[in-house]
């Protein structure tokens, strides 16, 4: 389906508003036509010194059309702009609804600046879609029909000539303008998006740019793009000037043509000379309806380019889909929260599997730790549990059922997630906590902060829970952001807690305090912890060691230390107790220690 048809589909639900705005727009132009016709009649007839009674109707008409034009114009602007904002809101909701299922799998390779440009600039480019692209042709059709009917009362030949010039200005000129702007409009939109993208990414990476002395290159890139955009805008301005000149030319040529045709008719006494002035000025005034059509066609190219950029993202197929008849997950069973068997998964385009033959089980109320070096596949396993990816082989069960039989939303609601890069919103501490439980009381918020070892810090702030934490929580330190994310997860109280590097960015003392708080808060609750920091590992019921996507060992902390191997090596390196033996290589069916 073409972008134009898709855009029309988004406008159609507001068809009543479209008809009302079109009717008011046509009434505005026809009021101008009536005002010019009545004024022409008064001036032409007054030259013949008639009785004032013969001019009274025209005088009242001048007053009526003069006032009604302002009233109709105000009503048209009120309705059309209200309609524009409603359509814009619908576009934003539609775009967000379309891209939400794509995260994170389909959006993982997208640049944040580009996504932001599409969500803001490209959507705003369609802001005047109705006012500039859809309404003017409808208004022009209405005005042309009424004016041609008025002229046909004098002579059909006049109506035909009028319609020919009206079509020249309303059809031929827009087609020419659209052809001239075909490359300029999309280029202008693409450059605007590139500038937006470059500025956003430069601001986000400003500390690194300054540290590396690369701020000059970033500024130069924005300057180059700005110059290119200015050149495109200059060319578009020239097309605008040509558009205005062509509209005036067509209107004047049409008026002269009507005069040439009508003067012989007056001589032949088909109608009087007063009517000559009336029909000529009425026709001239009606060309106001076609003045905006070339501009509408010109800007339509840029709007269609913006629509294509939006549809390019919105029409992508999500990586994960919900089942047709999902199982309810409102109440969990006594079965093992997580059971994985024969799990194999590779990212698209990757030559090596991220996970290969994974088998593990987390029993109800138990705690299991996934450990291993970076790139071992720990976070990939967490992503599969959250249903961020599909296309894996094997079986993943949640509470005794295949995870693919649940809705994504239900799975994520049942798994309380604390990741190593949890996003905090530019809001207060309270607002960020209430994302987990909107109905939570202040006492529950403080209890969650206490379990996350952040209550004392927040209590010492001037505004307490209402303290503004800034964009991405940058008013807080890295450790404080991590503890706030932990408090938010604990506040939700999910049946299964999934912790991905929960103590990232914490100092050693705070790390042990937070881990102690986690173990206290999750006592009796099923917990799966992913970490490369081997601290307080003796608290876990089972530890599973991953390396290069495979399980190379499993068991309790003391068992794995006694067995040696990768786990013992990692633990010794982190605790300053170097072993003499080298790090053993990972291989299928590596060492395994069971309880």
KOLKOL-831642 format. One record per residue (C-alpha): residue number from 1; z, x, y. Coordinates in steps of 0.1 Angstrom, whole numbers, plus 5000, padded with zeros to 4 digits. Layout:
# KOLKOL-831642
[atom NUM; [Z; X; Y]]
...
This chain:
# KOLKOL-831642
[atom 1; [5000; 5000; 5000]]
[atom 2; [4990; 5014; 5034]]
[atom 3; [5017; 5023; 5060]]
[atom 4; [5005; 4996; 5083]]
[atom 5; [5009; 4969; 5057]]
[atom 6; [5044; 4982; 5049]]
[atom 7; [5053; 4980; 5086]]
[atom 8; [5040; 4945; 5088]]
[atom 9; [5061; 4936; 5058]]
[atom 10; [5092; 4948; 5077]]
[atom 11; [5083; 4927; 5107]]
[atom 12; [5074; 4895; 5089]]
[atom 13; [5110; 4883; 5083]]
[atom 14; [5113; 4880; 5121]]
[atom 15; [5082; 4858; 5124]]
[atom 16; [5099; 4832; 5145]]
[atom 17; [5109; 4859; 5171]]
[atom 18; [5073; 4873; 5169]]
[atom 19; [5058; 4839; 5177]]
[atom 20; [5082; 4832; 5205]]
[atom 21; [5077; 4866; 5221]]
[atom 22; [5039; 4863; 5217]]
[atom 23; [5040; 4828; 5233]]
[atom 24; [5061; 4841; 5262]]
[atom 25; [5038; 4871; 5267]]
[atom 26; [5007; 4849; 5267]]
[atom 27; [5024; 4824; 5291]]
[atom 28; [5032; 4854; 5315]]
[atom 29; [4995; 4864; 5317]]
[atom 30; [4983; 4828; 5319]]
[atom 31; [5007; 4823; 5348]]
[atom 32; [4989; 4852; 5366]]
[atom 33; [4956; 4835; 5358]]
[atom 34; [4969; 4802; 5372]]
[atom 35; [4983; 4819; 5402]]
[atom 36; [4950; 4837; 5410]]
[atom 37; [4930; 4805; 5403]]
[atom 38; [4952; 4784; 5426]]
[atom 39; [4953; 4810; 5453]]
[atom 40; [4915; 4813; 5452]]
[atom 41; [4911; 4775; 5454]]
[atom 42; [4934; 4773; 5484]]
[atom 43; [4916; 4802; 5503]]
[atom 44; [4881; 4790; 5494]]
[atom 45; [4888; 4753; 5501]]
[atom 46; [4906; 4760; 5533]]
[atom 47; [4874; 4775; 5547]]
[atom 48; [4859; 4740; 5546]]
[atom 49; [4888; 4725; 5567]]
[atom 50; [4898; 4698; 5542]]
[atom 51; [4927; 4674; 5545]]
[atom 52; [4961; 4690; 5537]]
[atom 53; [4964; 4664; 5509]]
[atom 54; [4935; 4680; 5491]]
[atom 55; [4954; 4713; 5490]]
[atom 56; [4989; 4700; 5480]]
[atom 57; [4984; 4703; 5443]]
[atom 58; [4971; 4738; 5446]]
[atom 59; [5000; 4748; 5469]]
[atom 60; [5025; 4734; 5443]]
[atom 61; [5005; 4753; 5417]]
[atom 62; [5009; 4786; 5436]]
[atom 63; [5046; 4781; 5438]]
[atom 64; [5049; 4770; 5401]]
[atom 65; [5028; 4799; 5387]]
[atom 66; [5045; 4824; 5410]]
[atom 67; [5080; 4814; 5398]]
[atom 68; [5070; 4808; 5362]]
[atom 69; [5054; 4842; 5359]]
[atom 70; [5088; 4859; 5366]]
[atom 71; [5106; 4835; 5343]]
[atom 72; [5082; 4840; 5315]]
[atom 73; [5081; 4878; 5320]]
[atom 74; [5119; 4879; 5318]]
[atom 75; [5120; 4857; 5287]]
[atom 76; [5093; 4878; 5271]]
[atom 77; [5111; 4911; 5277]]
[atom 78; [5144; 4896; 5266]]
[atom 79; [5130; 4883; 5233]]
[atom 80; [5107; 4912; 5225]]
[atom 81; [5133; 4938; 5231]]
[atom 82; [5159; 4919; 5211]]
[atom 83; [5133; 4917; 5184]]
[atom 84; [5126; 4954; 5187]]
[atom 85; [5162; 4964; 5182]]
[atom 86; [5165; 4940; 5153]]
[atom 87; [5134; 4956; 5137]]
[atom 88; [5147; 4991; 5144]]
[atom 89; [5181; 4982; 5128]]
[atom 90; [5162; 4969; 5098]]
[atom 91; [5141; 5001; 5096]]
[atom 92; [5173; 5023; 5096]]
[atom 93; [5190; 5002; 5069]]
[atom 94; [5158; 5002; 5049]]
[atom 95; [5153; 5040; 5051]]
[atom 96; [5190; 5047; 5043]]
[atom 97; [5188; 5023; 5014]]
[atom 98; [5157; 5040; 5001]]
[atom 99; [5170; 5076; 5003]]
[atom 100; [5205; 5069; 4991]]
[atom 101; [5194; 5067; 4954]]
[atom 102; [5175; 5100; 4958]]
[atom 103; [5206; 5121; 4965]]
[atom 104; [5212; 5147; 4955]]
[atom 105; [5185; 5154; 4929]]
[atom 106; [5154; 5144; 4949]]
[atom 107; [5168; 5156; 4982]]
[atom 108; [5182; 5189; 4970]]
[atom 109; [5151; 5208; 4981]]
[atom 110; [5147; 5191; 5015]]
[atom 111; [5157; 5208; 5047]]
[atom 112; [5186; 5191; 5065]]
[atom 113; [5168; 5194; 5099]]
[atom 114; [5137; 5177; 5085]]
[atom 115; [5157; 5149; 5069]]
[atom 116; [5175; 5143; 5102]]
[atom 117; [5142; 5143; 5121]]
[atom 118; [5128; 5117; 5098]]
[atom 119; [5160; 5095; 5099]]
[atom 120; [5162; 5097; 5138]]
[atom 121; [5130; 5108; 5155]]
[atom 122; [5105; 5091; 5131]]
[atom 123; [5125; 5059; 5130]]
[atom 124; [5128; 5059; 5168]]
[atom 125; [5090; 5065; 5170]]
[atom 126; [5086; 5030; 5155]]
[atom 127; [5110; 5015; 5181]]
[atom 128; [5081; 5001; 5202]]
[atom 129; [5060; 4992; 5172]]
[atom 130; [5062; 4955; 5180]]
[atom 131; [5060; 4957; 5218]]
[atom 132; [5031; 4982; 5219]]
[atom 133; [5012; 4976; 5186]]
[atom 134; [5017; 4941; 5173]]
[atom 135; [5024; 4919; 5203]]
[atom 136; [4995; 4929; 5226]]
[atom 137; [4967; 4919; 5203]]
[atom 138; [4983; 4885; 5197]]
[atom 139; [4989; 4879; 5234]]
[atom 140; [4953; 4889; 5241]]
[atom 141; [4939; 4864; 5216]]
[atom 142; [4959; 4836; 5231]]
[atom 143; [4948; 4845; 5267]]
[atom 144; [4912; 4849; 5257]]
[atom 145; [4911; 4815; 5240]]
[atom 146; [4926; 4797; 5270]]
[atom 147; [4905; 4815; 5296]]
[atom 148; [4873; 4811; 5276]]
[atom 149; [4880; 4774; 5272]]
[atom 150; [4886; 4771; 5310]]
[atom 151; [4852; 4789; 5318]]
[atom 152; [4833; 4768; 5292]]
[atom 153; [4841; 4738; 5313]]
[atom 154; [4818; 4752; 5340]]
[atom 155; [4792; 4766; 5316]]
[atom 156; [4792; 4780; 5280]]
[atom 157; [4772; 4810; 5291]]
[atom 158; [4800; 4821; 5314]]
[atom 159; [4825; 4818; 5285]]
[atom 160; [4802; 4839; 5262]]
[atom 161; [4798; 4866; 5289]]
[atom 162; [4835; 4867; 5295]]
[atom 163; [4843; 4870; 5258]]
[atom 164; [4818; 4898; 5254]]
[atom 165; [4835; 4919; 5281]]
[atom 166; [4869; 4909; 5268]]
[atom 167; [4859; 4922; 5234]]
[atom 168; [4846; 4954; 5250]]
[atom 169; [4880; 4960; 5266]]
[atom 170; [4901; 4946; 5238]]
[atom 171; [4882; 4959; 5207]]
[atom 172; [4857; 4987; 5216]]
[atom 173; [4879; 5006; 5240]]
[atom 174; [4910; 5006; 5216]]
[atom 175; [4888; 5019; 5188]]
[atom 176; [4875; 5047; 5210]]
[atom 177; [4910; 5055; 5222]]
[atom 178; [4923; 5055; 5186]]
[atom 179; [4895; 5079; 5176]]
[atom 180; [4902; 5102; 5204]]
[atom 181; [4940; 5103; 5196]]
[atom 182; [4936; 5104; 5159]]
[atom 183; [4945; 5141; 5156]]
[atom 184; [4967; 5142; 5187]]
[atom 185; [4992; 5115; 5178]]
[atom 186; [5001; 5127; 5143]]
[atom 187; [5001; 5163; 5156]]
[atom 188; [5025; 5153; 5184]]
[atom 189; [5048; 5136; 5159]]
[atom 190; [5047; 5166; 5136]]
[atom 191; [5055; 5190; 5164]]
[atom 192; [5084; 5168; 5177]]
[atom 193; [5098; 5168; 5141]]
[atom 194; [5094; 5205; 5138]]
[atom 195; [5113; 5211; 5171]]
[atom 196; [5140; 5188; 5160]]
[atom 197; [5143; 5205; 5127]]
[atom 198; [5143; 5240; 5143]]
[atom 199; [5170; 5231; 5168]]
[atom 200; [5192; 5214; 5143]]
[atom 201; [5190; 5243; 5118]]
[atom 202; [5195; 5269; 5146]]
[atom 203; [5227; 5251; 5158]]
[atom 204; [5240; 5247; 5123]]
[atom 205; [5234; 5284; 5116]]
[atom 206; [5244; 5297; 5151]]
[atom 207; [5273; 5318; 5140]]
[atom 208; [5251; 5336; 5114]]
[atom 209; [5223; 5340; 5139]]
[atom 210; [5246; 5356; 5164]]
[atom 211; [5262; 5378; 5138]]
[atom 212; [5228; 5391; 5127]]
[atom 213; [5214; 5394; 5162]]
[atom 214; [5186; 5369; 5153]]
[atom 215; [5192; 5344; 5181]]
[atom 216; [5162; 5357; 5200]]
[atom 217; [5138; 5349; 5171]]
[atom 218; [5153; 5314; 5169]]
[atom 219; [5148; 5308; 5206]]
[atom 220; [5113; 5322; 5205]]
[atom 221; [5104; 5298; 5176]]
[atom 222; [5116; 5268; 5195]]
[atom 223; [5098; 5280; 5226]]
[atom 224; [5065; 5283; 5207]]
[atom 225; [5069; 5249; 5192]]
[atom 226; [5077; 5235; 5227]]
[atom 227; [5045; 5250; 5242]]
[atom 228; [5024; 5235; 5214]]
[atom 229; [5041; 5201; 5219]]
[atom 230; [5035; 5203; 5257]]
[atom 231; [4998; 5210; 5250]]
[atom 232; [4996; 5180; 5227]]
[atom 233; [5014; 5158; 5253]]
[atom 234; [4990; 5170; 5280]]
[atom 235; [4960; 5160; 5259]]
[atom 236; [4976; 5127; 5252]]
[atom 237; [4982; 5122; 5289]]
[atom 238; [4945; 5128; 5296]]
[atom 239; [4937; 5101; 5270]]
[atom 240; [4961; 5078; 5288]]
[atom 241; [4943; 5084; 5321]]
[atom 242; [4910; 5077; 5304]]
[atom 243; [4925; 5046; 5289]]
[atom 244; [4937; 5032; 5323]]
[atom 245; [4903; 5040; 5339]]
[atom 246; [4883; 5023; 5312]]
[atom 247; [4904; 4992; 5313]]
[atom 248; [4899; 4989; 5351]]
[atom 249; [4862; 4996; 5347]]
[atom 250; [4857; 4969; 5320]]
[atom 251; [4876; 4943; 5340]]
[atom 252; [4856; 4949; 5372]]
[atom 253; [4823; 4950; 5353]]
[atom 254; [4832; 4917; 5336]]
[atom 255; [4840; 4901; 5370]]
[atom 256; [4807; 4913; 5385]]
[atom 257; [4788; 4900; 5355]]
[atom 258; [4804; 4866; 5359]]
[atom 259; [4795; 4866; 5396]]
[atom 260; [4759; 4875; 5388]]
[atom 261; [4757; 4846; 5363]]
[atom 262; [4776; 4821; 5383]]
[atom 263; [4759; 4825; 5417]]
[atom 264; [4726; 4810; 5405]]
[atom 265; [4745; 4782; 5389]]
[atom 266; [4762; 4774; 5423]]
[atom 267; [4727; 4774; 5439]]
[atom 268; [4716; 4750; 5412]]
[atom 269; [4745; 4727; 5421]]
[atom 270; [4760; 4729; 5386]]
[atom 271; [4794; 4735; 5404]]
[atom 272; [4805; 4741; 5440]]
[atom 273; [4812; 4774; 5457]]
[atom 274; [4850; 4769; 5457]]
[atom 275; [4849; 4769; 5419]]
[atom 276; [4830; 4802; 5420]]
[atom 277; [4860; 4819; 5435]]
[atom 278; [4884; 4802; 5411]]
[atom 279; [4866; 4811; 5379]]
[atom 280; [4859; 4847; 5390]]
[atom 281; [4895; 4855; 5400]]
[atom 282; [4909; 4837; 5370]]
[atom 283; [4888; 4858; 5347]]
[atom 284; [4897; 4890; 5365]]
[atom 285; [4934; 4882; 5362]]
[atom 286; [4931; 4875; 5325]]
[atom 287; [4919; 4911; 5318]]
[atom 288; [4956; 4920; 5322]]
[atom 289; [4960; 4910; 5286]]
[atom 290; [4936; 4938; 5274]]
[atom 291; [4950; 4966; 5296]]
[atom 292; [4976; 4975; 5270]]
[atom 293; [4954; 4973; 5239]]
[atom 294; [4938; 5008; 5242]]
[atom 295; [4973; 5023; 5246]]
[atom 296; [4985; 5002; 5216]]
[atom 297; [4957; 5017; 5194]]
[atom 298; [4963; 5052; 5208]]
[atom 299; [5001; 5052; 5200]]
[atom 300; [4995; 5034; 5167]]
[atom 301; [4983; 5067; 5153]]
[atom 302; [5015; 5084; 5161]]
[atom 303; [5035; 5055; 5148]]
[atom 304; [5016; 5055; 5116]]
[atom 305; [5022; 5093; 5112]]
[atom 306; [5059; 5086; 5116]]
[atom 307; [5057; 5058; 5091]]
[atom 308; [5039; 5081; 5066]]
[atom 309; [5067; 5107; 5070]]
[atom 310; [5093; 5081; 5063]]
[atom 311; [5074; 5066; 5033]]
[atom 312; [5069; 5101; 5019]]
[atom 313; [5107; 5102; 5013]]
[atom 314; [5114; 5066; 5008]]
[atom 315; [5087; 5061; 4981]]
[atom 316; [5099; 5090; 4959]]
[atom 317; [5112; 5079; 4925]]
[atom 318; [5150; 5084; 4921]]
[atom 319; [5160; 5110; 4895]]
[atom 320; [5186; 5086; 4881]]
[atom 321; [5182; 5049; 4875]]
[atom 322; [5207; 5022; 4865]]
[atom 323; [5204; 5004; 4832]]
[atom 324; [5190; 4968; 4832]]
[atom 325; [5222; 4955; 4816]]
[atom 326; [5250; 4979; 4826]]
[atom 327; [5284; 4979; 4808]]
[atom 328; [5314; 4971; 4830]]
[atom 329; [5337; 5000; 4838]]
[atom 330; [5364; 4981; 4856]]
[atom 331; [5389; 4987; 4829]]
[atom 332; [5390; 5019; 4809]]
[atom 333; [5397; 5020; 4772]]
[atom 334; [5421; 5042; 4752]]
[atom 335; [5391; 5063; 4739]]
[atom 336; [5386; 5098; 4751]]
[atom 337; [5375; 5098; 4788]]
[atom 338; [5349; 5125; 4781]]
[atom 339; [5331; 5134; 4749]]
[atom 340; [5301; 5156; 4750]]
[atom 341; [5280; 5167; 4720]]
[atom 342; [5248; 5188; 4718]]
[atom 343; [5242; 5187; 4756]]
[atom 344; [5212; 5206; 4768]]
[atom 345; [5198; 5205; 4803]]
[atom 346; [5174; 5225; 4825]]
[atom 347; [5166; 5220; 4861]]
[atom 348; [5130; 5210; 4869]]
[atom 349; [5109; 5241; 4872]]
[atom 350; [5136; 5264; 4858]]
[atom 351; [5125; 5286; 4828]]
[atom 352; [5160; 5288; 4814]]
[atom 353; [5184; 5260; 4805]]
[atom 354; [5215; 5255; 4827]]
[atom 355; [5234; 5241; 4797]]
[atom 356; [5226; 5248; 4761]]
[atom 357; [5244; 5230; 4732]]
[atom 358; [5276; 5220; 4749]]
[atom 359; [5303; 5203; 4728]]
[atom 360; [5337; 5193; 4742]]
[atom 361; [5362; 5165; 4744]]
[atom 362; [5388; 5156; 4770]]
[atom 363; [5414; 5133; 4754]]
[atom 364; [5432; 5105; 4773]]
[atom 365; [5459; 5119; 4796]]
[atom 366; [5448; 5155; 4788]]
[atom 367; [5438; 5184; 4811]]
[atom 368; [5408; 5206; 4804]]
[atom 369; [5396; 5236; 4824]]
[atom 370; [5360; 5248; 4825]]
[atom 371; [5359; 5285; 4834]]
[atom 372; [5333; 5312; 4835]]
[atom 373; [5314; 5334; 4860]]
[atom 374; [5291; 5320; 4887]]
[atom 375; [5260; 5305; 4872]]
[atom 376; [5276; 5297; 4839]]
[atom 377; [5268; 5260; 4842]]
[atom 378; [5302; 5246; 4853]]
[atom 379; [5290; 5227; 4883]]
[atom 380; [5259; 5215; 4865]]
[atom 381; [5281; 5198; 4839]]
[atom 382; [5301; 5181; 4867]]
[atom 383; [5268; 5169; 4883]]
[atom 384; [5257; 5154; 4850]]
[atom 385; [5291; 5136; 4846]]
[atom 386; [5286; 5121; 4881]]
[atom 387; [5251; 5110; 4871]]
[atom 388; [5234; 5131; 4897]]
[atom 389; [5207; 5142; 4872]]
[atom 390; [5190; 5129; 4842]]
[atom 391; [5166; 5143; 4817]]
[atom 392; [5192; 5160; 4795]]
[atom 393; [5193; 5160; 4757]]
[atom 394; [5224; 5153; 4736]]
[atom 395; [5251; 5128; 4744]]
[atom 396; [5277; 5123; 4771]]
[atom 397; [5303; 5096; 4766]]
[atom 398; [5328; 5081; 4790]]
[atom 399; [5355; 5061; 4773]]
[atom 400; [5335; 5058; 4741]]
[atom 401; [5302; 5047; 4756]]
[atom 402; [5270; 5065; 4766]]
[atom 403; [5273; 5074; 4803]]
[atom 404; [5237; 5061; 4808]]
[atom 405; [5249; 5025; 4800]]
[atom 406; [5271; 5025; 4831]]
[atom 407; [5259; 5020; 4867]]
[atom 408; [5260; 5051; 4888]]
[atom 409; [5283; 5035; 4913]]
[atom 410; [5308; 5025; 4886]]
[atom 411; [5308; 5060; 4871]]
[atom 412; [5315; 5077; 4905]]
[atom 413; [5342; 5052; 4913]]
[atom 414; [5360; 5060; 4880]]
[atom 415; [5357; 5098; 4886]]
[atom 416; [5377; 5112; 4915]]
[atom 417; [5358; 5142; 4927]]
[atom 418; [5370; 5172; 4947]]
[atom 419; [5341; 5196; 4951]]
[atom 420; [5340; 5231; 4966]]
[atom 421; [5319; 5218; 4995]]
[atom 422; [5334; 5183; 5001]]
[atom 423; [5321; 5167; 5033]]
[atom 424; [5345; 5156; 5060]]
[atom 425; [5333; 5132; 5087]]
[atom 426; [5336; 5136; 5125]]
[atom 427; [5365; 5113; 5126]]
[atom 428; [5403; 5113; 5124]]
[atom 429; [5425; 5124; 5095]]
[atom 430; [5432; 5087; 5088]]
[atom 431; [5396; 5077; 5088]]
[atom 432; [5387; 5104; 5063]]
[atom 433; [5415; 5094; 5040]]
[atom 434; [5407; 5057; 5042]]
[atom 435; [5372; 5064; 5028]]
[atom 436; [5389; 5065; 4994]]
[atom 437; [5410; 5034; 4999]]
[atom 438; [5403; 5013; 5030]]
[atom 439; [5434; 4991; 5024]]
[atom 440; [5459; 5020; 5021]]
[atom 441; [5490; 5019; 5041]]
[atom 442; [5504; 5047; 5063]]
[atom 443; [5530; 5054; 5037]]
[atom 444; [5504; 5058; 5010]]
[atom 445; [5484; 5081; 5033]]
[atom 446; [5514; 5103; 5039]]
[atom 447; [5522; 5104; 5002]]
[atom 448; [5486; 5116; 4994]]
[atom 449; [5489; 5143; 5021]]
[atom 450; [5522; 5153; 5006]]
[atom 451; [5507; 5157; 4972]]
[atom 452; [5479; 5177; 4988]]
[atom 453; [5504; 5200; 5006]]
[atom 454; [5491; 5189; 5040]]
[atom 455; [5517; 5165; 5052]]
[atom 456; [5537; 5190; 5071]]
[atom 457; [5507; 5203; 5090]]
[atom 458; [5494; 5168; 5099]]
[atom 459; [5529; 5157; 5110]]
[atom 460; [5530; 5187; 5134]]
[atom 461; [5498; 5176; 5151]]
[atom 462; [5501; 5158; 5184]]
[atom 463; [5483; 5127; 5172]]
[atom 464; [5493; 5129; 5135]]
[atom 465; [5471; 5108; 5113]]
[atom 466; [5449; 5100; 5143]]
[atom 467; [5440; 5136; 5150]]
[atom 468; [5402; 5142; 5155]]
[atom 469; [5390; 5168; 5130]]
[atom 470; [5355; 5174; 5145]]
[atom 471; [5321; 5176; 5129]]
[atom 472; [5324; 5185; 5092]]
[atom 473; [5362; 5189; 5098]]
[atom 474; [5356; 5222; 5117]]
[atom 475; [5389; 5217; 5137]]
[atom 476; [5406; 5225; 5104]]
[atom 477; [5407; 5257; 5085]]
[atom 478; [5388; 5260; 5052]]
[atom 479; [5419; 5256; 5032]]
[atom 480; [5431; 5226; 5052]]
[atom 481; [5397; 5209; 5047]]
[atom 482; [5400; 5215; 5009]]
[atom 483; [5436; 5201; 5008]]
[atom 484; [5425; 5170; 5029]]
[atom 485; [5397; 5164; 5004]]
[atom 486; [5422; 5168; 4975]]
[atom 487; [5445; 5143; 4992]]
[atom 488; [5416; 5118; 4996]]
[atom 489; [5408; 5121; 4959]]
[atom 490; [5444; 5116; 4949]]
[atom 491; [5447; 5086; 4972]]
[atom 492; [5419; 5068; 4953]]
[atom 493; [5438; 5070; 4921]]
[atom 494; [5408; 5072; 4897]]
[atom 495; [5414; 5071; 4859]]
[atom 496; [5396; 5105; 4856]]
[atom 497; [5400; 5133; 4881]]
[atom 498; [5371; 5159; 4883]]
[atom 499; [5381; 5190; 4903]]
[atom 500; [5353; 5215; 4911]]
[atom 501; [5369; 5246; 4925]]
[atom 502; [5398; 5226; 4940]]
[atom 503; [5415; 5257; 4955]]
[atom 504; [5384; 5273; 4971]]
[atom 505; [5392; 5288; 5005]]
[atom 506; [5429; 5289; 4999]]
[atom 507; [5451; 5319; 5001]]
[atom 508; [5470; 5330; 4970]]
[atom 509; [5504; 5314; 4980]]
[atom 510; [5488; 5281; 4991]]
[atom 511; [5466; 5282; 4960]]
[atom 512; [5496; 5282; 4937]]
[atom 513; [5513; 5255; 4957]]
[atom 514; [5483; 5232; 4956]]
[atom 515; [5478; 5238; 4919]]
[atom 516; [5514; 5230; 4913]]
[atom 517; [5509; 5198; 4933]]
[atom 518; [5478; 5189; 4914]]
[atom 519; [5495; 5193; 4881]]
[atom 520; [5524; 5172; 4893]]
[atom 521; [5502; 5145; 4907]]
[atom 522; [5479; 5144; 4877]]
[atom 523; [5507; 5144; 4850]]
[atom 524; [5496; 5119; 4824]]
[atom 525; [5461; 5115; 4841]]
[atom 526; [5429; 5127; 4825]]
[atom 527; [5418; 5158; 4845]]
[atom 528; [5388; 5180; 4842]]
[atom 529; [5390; 5212; 4863]]
[atom 530; [5362; 5235; 4870]]
[atom 531; [5372; 5269; 4884]]
[atom 532; [5365; 5306; 4883]]
[atom 533; [5400; 5313; 4897]]
[atom 534; [5422; 5319; 4866]]
[atom 535; [5455; 5309; 4882]]
[atom 536; [5482; 5288; 4864]]
[atom 537; [5459; 5284; 4834]]
[atom 538; [5489; 5281; 4811]]
[atom 539; [5493; 5245; 4823]]
[atom 540; [5460; 5233; 4808]]
[atom 541; [5458; 5216; 4773]]
[atom 542; [5425; 5234; 4766]]
[atom 543; [5403; 5259; 4783]]
[atom 544; [5366; 5261; 4777]]
[atom 545; [5348; 5293; 4786]]
[atom 546; [5311; 5290; 4797]]
[atom 547; [5286; 5318; 4801]]
[atom 548; [5249; 5314; 4808]]
[atom 549; [5251; 5277; 4799]]
[atom 550; [5268; 5281; 4765]]
[atom 551; [5304; 5278; 4753]]
[atom 552; [5316; 5313; 4743]]
[atom 553; [5353; 5305; 4737]]
[atom 554; [5378; 5278; 4738]]
[atom 555; [5416; 5274; 4733]]
[atom 556; [5449; 5277; 4752]]
[atom 557; [5456; 5304; 4777]]
[atom 558; [5476; 5327; 4755]]
[atom 559; [5452; 5323; 4726]]
[atom 560; [5423; 5333; 4747]]
[atom 561; [5441; 5364; 4760]]
[atom 562; [5451; 5375; 4726]]
[atom 563; [5415; 5370; 4713]]
[atom 564; [5401; 5392; 4741]]
[atom 565; [5365; 5387; 4751]]
[atom 566; [5351; 5372; 4783]]
[atom 567; [5381; 5351; 4793]]
[atom 568; [5405; 5380; 4789]]
[atom 569; [5382; 5403; 4808]]
[atom 570; [5379; 5378; 4837]]
[atom 571; [5417; 5372; 4838]]
[atom 572; [5424; 5410; 4838]]
[atom 573; [5399; 5416; 4866]]
[atom 574; [5414; 5389; 4888]]
[atom 575; [5450; 5401; 4881]]
[atom 576; [5443; 5438; 4885]]
[atom 577; [5448; 5447; 4849]]
[atom 578; [5415; 5463; 4839]]
[atom 579; [5408; 5465; 4802]]
[atom 580; [5391; 5494; 4786]]
[atom 581; [5366; 5476; 4766]]
[atom 582; [5333; 5465; 4783]]
[atom 583; [5324; 5429; 4791]]
[atom 584; [5310; 5414; 4759]]
[atom 585; [5275; 5399; 4762]]
[atom 586; [5271; 5361; 4757]]
[atom 587; [5251; 5350; 4727]]
[atom 588; [5247; 5318; 4708]]
[atom 589; [5277; 5309; 4688]]
[atom 590; [5299; 5335; 4706]]
[atom 591; [5336; 5340; 4699]]
[atom 592; [5356; 5308; 4697]]
[atom 593; [5393; 5303; 4696]]
[atom 594; [5407; 5269; 4687]]
[atom 595; [5442; 5256; 4690]]
